[in-house]
Amino acid sequence: MPIIVARVPVLSDNYVWLAHDDASKETAAIDPAVSDPVLAAAAERGWTITQIWNTHWHPDHTGGNAAIKSATQCTIVGPAAEAERIPTLDRLVDEGDRVQLGSINFDVYAVPAHTAGHIAYYSLDSATLFIGDTLFAMGCGRLFEGTADQMFRNMQRLSQLPPFTNVYCAHEYTLSNARWAVTAEPGNEALLDRFARVSAMRDHGEPTVPTTIADELATNPFLRARDAKHLAELRASKDAF
C-alpha cells in the first residue's frame, strides 16, 4: 500500500516528513521541529495534519508539536519512555505497539542509544521506515544516552529489513558522513562511488535522503559493524573526525 511522503527542510539541516494516505486523507507529520513551514507544506498540498509522530524528545524533533496541534487538533504520538520530556503527547507507544495512517500499519520499534527511549515507525506494507536520529545515510546517531551495545543491536535489527525499504532519517548529514566513511572503509568501491554522487548532489543543492536499507548495507560502516566493540570504535572515530 503506497503512501506519499513529502520532505520539509527546516532549521539548518533538519527534515520533517509528511506522510499522506490518499485513501483516508490522513497525514502524519514526523518529528516536526517547528510548526509554520510544516503547516504551510501540508496546506500547499491540500493536506490536513491529523497526527504527529515523534521518535524522541530532542527539541529539534518536537518543537512544533504544540502549535501544530493548536492549528489542526491532531493527535500526537511518541515514545512512552520519554513522556516526561514530551509533555504534548496524547498517545504513548513502545516496542510492539502499532500506529496507523488510514489503513496502513506502522510497527513501533524501540531503538535506544541516541536517546534512552528513541523509537522508530516501520511499515512493511509501504516499505517505509521513519528512523529519526538512529540511522543516517552512511552514519548513525551519537550515543548521547545509550551504549554501543544498544546501537549495534539496532543496526543488526535494521539490517534485516527488506533491502528496498525507504529510510527517512531526520537530518541532511550525508555528505559529512560520507567524508568520514571513506576513511573508515577506504577500499569500499560502492562507498567511493556514493561519495562522488552525494558530493555532486549537494553541490547542486539536492537532498540526499531518503536512503534505502540496500544502500546502507553497501556503504554504511555502522550497519556493517562486526560487533559492538567495532561499532564503538567507529563511533569514536566519527565523533573525533
Secondary structure, DSSP 8 states (H G I E B T S, - for coil): ---EEEEEEETTTEEEEEEEETTTTEEEEES-S-SHHHHHHHHHTT--EEEEE-SS--HHHHTTHHHHHHHH--EEEEEGGGGGG-TT-SEEE-TT-EEEETTEEEEEEE--SSSTT-EEEEETTTTEEEEETSEETTEE---SSS-HHHHHHHHHHHHTS-TT-EEEESB--HHHHHHHHHHHSTT-HHHHHHHHHHHHHHHTT-----EEHHHHHHH-TTTT-SSHHHHHHHHHHHHH-
